[in-house]
Amino acid sequence: MANFDALTQQALQQRETLLAQRSAASADMPLRFWNQQAHFTTPASGSPEKAITGLKACRKILKRFDISAAELAQFTGADQAILEDLISNTNNHAPLVMVDAEDAVALTEDSSAKAREGAKRVFTEAQWGPTLAFFRPSGLGLDTCVGDLLEVLPAAAEGRAPADYPIDGIIWPKPEHPEEITWVCNLLSEVETQLSLQPNQIKFQFLIESGYALNQLRELATAAIPRLTGLIWGIADYSADANLPVIQNDHPVCDWARYQLVNMAGALNVPAIDSMTLNYPTPVHRGADLTEQQQQENKQKILRALKDVYDEANHGINLGMAGKWVGHPAQLLMVMAAYRNSIPQSQIDSDIEEIEAYNQSVAAGAGATMIGAGKKEYMADRATDRHLRARLRRATAWGALSAEKALELEVITAQEKVELGG
């Protein structure tokens, strides 16, 4: 009889090698970086610290234009209870704030210097709390890119222990080739070494803003592993690059681009982040002596803009996006409301029940079972259980599910519970 012992050992060793290669091809991203439902981008040269608690300004804006949560919910379709909770909650923090030294800065030496000083100040002096702190330097095509990185990143470390380094990562604009990503990541490694930071402590995300970048998305993304924590869709620059007649959120070509981002982000286990809604909730008329008609026109303009951003957020959610860029406090409110509504408490409770039911089935020796009730009954197996667990991991990162319950369900690990502050 043939002896397969040697072949078995060889196959087992090759399997271990293949598993290691597969693991290396996926980003090892800390769970807290799934808390990216809204990227609040703010100019470094202004008052970027205001964006950290960006929801605080929403109350003033809504009061100024006489917009109640009930009226906002009715006009936009958002859940009123979610809006009321976000508006009244004492936790006013944005999930992520990007301090921008690129597009929001004029192309002058003085403006660049002011942006760097503003970035240094906000990273070293502001109270960031749970908000992820990201910096966008100018891109490769601008002479200021190296100075932005090598002035701001070291300055943020002054007087701090490496574990308390305040910058979570950088967002790189307008990449075209994987060699560029490698160059930036190598530069970050040198910075980490000189500042005694952990390898890959400074995380990395980049914007997909051109046809060239989209065409090389896989190569660009894999060049950033293992510090990659997100892929970001930049609709305005891409629309110019692709010669689209308009910048239209749901343009077929733009949705096709989103499909590419969502698929690659899923392959690498990082969030795909949607582009900003360009229709800002700003008034048509300004001044202290507005007529009643002008006040109503302002109110309607703002409500329409908030409906636009809410609708566009939901459009992205349905395509698999995990977050969206915003540039205004009221946009922040509506995007957070959309994402909160995408995994409401009722969904979380249902997911927990179904995971527990599936666990009981597995314990009884069945690999698949029917769970749910009535029209919602479906066949559950390892694949459907994985989908539920992925959703609950995001809910845990958002703070919508307690780390204790998530650990009990084995949705997160004990180390991830510690990292989340549990």
C-alpha positions in Angstrom: 0.0 0.0 0.0 1.3 3.5 -0.9 2.7 5.6 2.0 1.5 9.2 1.8 3.2 10.4 5.1 6.0 12.3 3.3 3.6 13.9 0.8 1.3 14.8 3.7 4.1 16.6 5.6 5.1 18.4 2.4 1.6 19.6 1.7 1.1 20.8 5.2 4.3 22.8 5.1 3.3 24.3 1.7 -0.2 25.1 3.2 1.5 27.1 6.0 3.5 29.0 3.5 0.4 29.8 1.4 -1.5 30.9 4.5 1.3 33.2 5.5 1.3 34.7 2.0 -2.4 35.2 2.1 -2.2 36.9 5.5 0.6 39.2 4.3 -1.6 40.3 1.4 -4.3 41.7 3.8 -3.9 44.8 6.0 -3.6 44.1 9.7 -5.8 47.0 10.8 -6.7 47.7 14.4 -10.4 47.5 15.0 -10.8 51.2 16.0 -9.9 52.2 12.5 -13.4 50.9 11.4 -14.8 54.0 13.2 -14.5 56.1 10.0 -18.2 56.7 9.1 -17.4 60.4 8.5 -14.1 62.0 7.6 -14.4 65.7 8.6 -11.9 67.5 6.4 -10.8 70.9 7.7 -8.1 73.4 6.6 -4.9 73.3 8.7 -4.5 77.0 8.4 -7.9 77.8 10.0 -9.3 76.5 13.3 -9.0 72.8 12.7 -9.6 72.0 16.4 -13.3 72.9 15.9 -13.8 70.0 13.6 -12.9 67.5 16.4 -16.1 68.1 18.2 -17.9 69.0 15.0 -21.4 68.0 16.1 -21.3 70.8 18.7 -21.8 73.4 16.0 -24.9 71.6 14.6 -27.1 72.7 17.4 -26.2 76.4 16.7 -26.7 76.0 13.0 -30.1 74.3 13.3 -31.3 76.8 15.9 -30.1 79.7 13.7 -32.2 78.6 10.8 -35.1 77.4 12.9 -34.8 73.7 11.9 -36.1 71.2 14.4 -35.0 67.5 14.5 -38.6 66.6 13.5 -38.6 68.9 10.5 -35.2 67.7 9.5 -36.3 64.1 9.7 -39.4 64.7 7.7 -37.6 66.6 5.0 -34.6 64.3 4.6 -36.1 60.9 5.5 -33.6 60.5 8.4 -34.6 58.8 11.6 -35.8 61.4 14.0 -34.7 59.5 17.1 -31.2 59.1 15.7 -31.0 62.8 14.8 -32.2 63.8 18.3 -29.6 61.6 19.9 -26.8 62.9 17.8 -27.8 66.5 18.3 -28.2 66.2 22.1 -25.4 63.8 22.9 -22.6 65.2 24.9 -20.1 63.2 22.8 -19.7 65.6 20.0 -16.7 64.0 18.4 -16.3 63.3 14.7 -15.1 59.8 14.0 -12.1 61.1 12.0 -10.8 64.5 11.3 -8.4 65.2 8.4 -6.2 68.3 8.9 -5.7 69.5 5.4 -2.5 71.1 4.1 -3.2 70.3 0.4 -6.3 71.4 -1.5 -7.5 73.8 1.3 -4.2 75.7 1.1 -3.3 78.4 -1.4 -0.2 77.8 -3.5 2.0 80.3 -1.7 4.9 79.9 0.7 3.1 82.0 3.4 0.0 79.9 3.1 2.0 76.7 3.3 3.8 77.9 6.4 0.6 78.9 8.1 -0.9 75.4 7.3 2.1 73.6 8.9 1.9 75.8 12.0 -1.8 75.1 12.3 -1.3 71.4 11.9 1.4 71.4 14.6 -0.8 73.3 17.0 -3.9 71.1 16.6 -2.0 67.8 16.8 -0.1 68.9 19.9 -2.6 71.0 21.8 -6.1 69.9 21.0 -8.1 67.3 22.9 -8.7 64.6 20.3 -10.5 62.0 22.5 -11.9 59.2 20.4 -11.5 61.1 17.1 -9.0 59.6 14.7 -6.3 62.2 13.9 -5.1 62.3 10.3 -3.0 64.8 8.4 -3.1 65.4 4.6 0.2 66.9 3.3 0.5 68.3 -0.2 1.0 65.6 -2.8 4.0 64.5 -4.9 3.4 67.1 -7.6 3.9 70.0 -5.1 7.3 71.2 -3.9 5.9 71.4 -0.3 5.1 67.7 0.2 8.4 66.7 1.9 8.4 69.8 4.1 4.8 69.1 5.1 5.7 65.6 6.3 9.1 66.3 7.8 8.1 69.4 9.7 4.7 68.3 11.0 5.3 64.7 11.9 8.4 65.3 14.1 6.9 68.4 15.7 3.9 66.3 16.9 6.3 64.0 18.9 7.9 66.8 21.0 7.5 66.2 24.7 5.6 63.0 24.2 6.2 59.3 24.8 6.1 57.3 21.6 2.9 55.5 22.7 1.2 59.0 23.1 2.1 60.1 19.5 -1.0 62.1 18.5 -1.1 61.6 14.7 -2.9 58.4 13.8 -2.0 58.5 10.1 -1.7 60.5 6.9 -4.0 60.7 3.9 -2.0 60.9 0.7 -3.5 62.9 -2.3 -3.4 62.2 -6.0 -1.1 59.1 -6.2 -0.4 57.8 -9.7 2.1 55.0 -9.4 2.9 52.3 -6.7 6.5 53.5 -6.6 5.1 56.8 -5.1 3.2 54.9 -2.4 6.4 52.9 -1.6 8.4 56.1 -1.4 5.9 57.7 1.1 5.7 54.6 3.2 9.5 54.2 3.4 9.7 57.9 4.4 7.2 57.2 7.2 9.3 54.2 8.3 12.3 56.5 8.6 10.3 59.0 10.6 9.1 56.2 12.9 12.6 55.0 13.5 13.9 58.5 14.4 11.0 59.2 16.7 11.2 55.7 18.4 7.7 54.9 17.2 6.4 51.3 16.6 6.8 50.1 13.0 3.7 51.1 10.9 2.4 53.2 13.9 1.6 56.0 11.4 -1.2 54.6 9.3 -1.8 55.4 5.7 -4.8 56.1 3.4 -4.8 57.5 -0.1 -7.3 59.1 -2.5 -8.2 57.6 -5.8 -8.7 60.7 -7.9 -7.6 59.8 -11.5 -8.0 57.3 -14.2 -4.4 56.2 -13.8 -4.9 55.6 -10.0 -8.1 53.6 -10.6 -6.4 51.5 -13.3 -3.6 50.7 -10.8 -5.7 50.4 -7.7 -4.5 47.0 -6.7 -0.8 47.9 -7.1 -1.3 51.2 -5.2 -3.2 49.5 -2.4 -0.9 46.5 -1.9 2.2 48.9 -1.8 0.7 50.4 1.3 0.3 47.2 3.3 0.7 46.8 6.3 0.0 50.4 7.3 -3.1 50.8 5.1 -6.4 51.8 6.8 -8.6 53.0 4.0 -9.2 53.7 0.4 -10.9 57.1 -0.4 -12.9 58.0 -3.5 -12.2 61.5 -4.9 -15.0 62.3 -7.3 -14.2 65.8 -8.3 -10.6 65.3 -9.6 -11.6 62.0 -11.1 -14.5 63.6 -13.0 -12.1 66.1 -14.5 -9.5 63.4 -15.3 -12.1 61.2 -17.0 -13.7 64.2 -18.9 -17.1 63.6 -17.5 -19.5 66.3 -18.5 -20.6 66.9 -14.9 -19.6 66.0 -11.3 -22.6 63.7 -10.6 -22.6 61.5 -7.5 -24.5 58.6 -9.1 -23.0 58.9 -12.6 -22.6 55.4 -13.9 -18.8 55.8 -14.3 -18.5 57.0 -10.7 -20.5 54.1 -9.4 -18.3 51.8 -11.4 -15.3 53.3 -9.7 -16.9 52.8 -6.3 -17.4 49.1 -7.2 -13.6 48.9 -7.8 -12.9 50.6 -4.4 -15.3 48.5 -2.4 -14.0 45.3 -3.9 -10.4 46.1 -3.3 -11.1 47.5 0.2 -12.9 44.3 1.0 -10.0 42.2 -0.3 -7.6 44.1 2.0 -9.9 44.3 5.0 -10.0 48.1 5.1 -12.9 50.7 4.8 -13.8 52.2 1.5 -14.6 55.9 2.0 -16.9 57.8 -0.2 -16.4 61.3 -1.7 -17.8 64.6 -0.3 -21.2 66.0 -1.3 -20.4 69.3 -3.0 -23.8 70.9 -2.2 -23.0 72.6 1.1 -25.7 73.6 3.6 -25.0 77.3 3.4 -27.5 80.1 3.1 -28.4 82.0 -0.1 -28.9 85.3 1.7 -26.6 86.7 4.4 -27.0 89.7 6.7 -28.9 90.7 9.9 -31.9 92.3 8.2 -33.3 89.5 6.1 -36.9 89.4 5.1 -39.2 86.5 6.1 -39.1 85.3 2.5 -35.3 85.4 2.5 -35.1 83.5 5.8 -37.4 80.8 4.3 -35.3 80.6 1.2 -32.2 80.1 3.4 -34.0 77.4 5.3 -35.1 75.5 2.2 -31.7 75.7 0.7 -30.1 74.2 3.8 -32.7 71.5 4.1 -32.3 70.5 0.4 -28.5 70.3 0.9 -28.9 68.2 4.0 -31.2 65.8 2.1 -28.6 65.6 -0.7 -25.8 64.6 1.7 -28.1 62.1 3.5 -29.2 60.5 0.2 -25.7 60.3 -1.1 -24.5 58.7 2.1 -27.2 56.1 1.8 -26.2 55.6 -1.8 -22.7 54.8 -0.8 -23.8 52.6 2.1 -25.9 50.5 -0.3 -22.8 50.0 -2.5 -20.6 48.9 0.4 -18.9 52.2 1.4 -17.9 52.3 5.1 -17.7 56.1 5.4 -17.9 59.5 3.7 -16.0 62.7 3.5 -17.7 65.9 4.9 -16.7 69.5 5.1 -19.5 71.1 7.2 -20.8 70.3 10.7 -24.3 69.8 9.4 -23.0 67.4 6.8 -21.3 65.5 9.6 -24.6 65.2 11.4 -26.4 63.8 8.4 -23.7 61.3 7.4 -23.4 60.0 11.0 -27.2 59.7 11.0 -27.1 57.6 7.8 -24.5 55.3 9.1 -26.1 54.9 12.5 -29.3 54.0 10.7 -27.5 51.4 8.6 -26.9 49.3 11.7 -29.7 50.3 14.1 -30.1 48.8 17.5 -32.9 46.5 16.2 -30.4 45.1 13.6 -27.8 44.6 16.3 -30.2 42.7 18.5 -31.3 40.6 15.6 -27.8 39.8 14.6 -26.9 38.7 18.2 -29.9 36.4 18.3 -29.0 34.8 15.0 -25.4 34.3 15.9 -26.4 32.7 19.2 -28.9 30.4 17.3 -26.2 29.4 14.8 -23.8 28.7 17.7 -26.3 26.4 19.3 -26.8 24.6 16.0 -23.0 24.1 15.6 -22.8 22.8 19.2 -25.4 20.3 18.3 -23.3 19.1 15.4 -25.1 20.8 12.5 -23.0 22.9 10.0 -26.1 24.7 8.6 -29.5 25.4 10.0 -32.6 27.5 9.4 -32.8 30.6 11.6 -35.1 33.6 11.8 -38.9 33.4 11.7 -41.6 33.8 9.1 -40.7 35.6 5.9 -37.2 36.4 7.4 -36.3 32.8 7.9 -33.2 31.8 6.0 -30.4 29.2 5.8 -27.5 30.0 8.0 -24.0 28.5 7.7 -20.4 29.7 8.2 -20.7 32.3 5.3 -23.9 34.0 6.7 -22.4 33.9 10.2 -19.3 35.6 8.9 -21.4 38.4 7.4 -23.2 39.0 10.7 -20.0 39.1 12.6 -18.4 41.5 10.2 -21.4 43.9 10.7 -21.2 43.5 14.5 -17.4 44.2 14.4 -18.2 47.6 12.7 -20.9 48.3 15.3 -18.4 47.6 18.1 -15.9 49.9 16.6 -18.6 52.6 16.4 -19.5 52.1 20.0 -23.0 50.8 19.1 -22.3 47.4 20.6 -20.4 47.0 23.9 -17.0 45.5 23.7 -18.0 43.1 26.5 -20.8 41.6 24.5 -18.7 41.5 21.3 -16.0 39.6 23.2 -18.7 37.2 24.6 -19.9 36.5 21.0 -16.2 36.1 19.9 -16.8 38.9 17.4 -13.6 40.7 18.7 -10.6 39.4 20.6 -9.6 40.1 24.2 -6.7 42.3 22.9 -9.2 44.3 20.7 -11.4 44.9 23.7 -8.3 46.4 25.5 -7.5 48.5 22.4 -11.1 49.9 22.4 -10.7 50.9 26.0 -12.7 48.1 27.4 
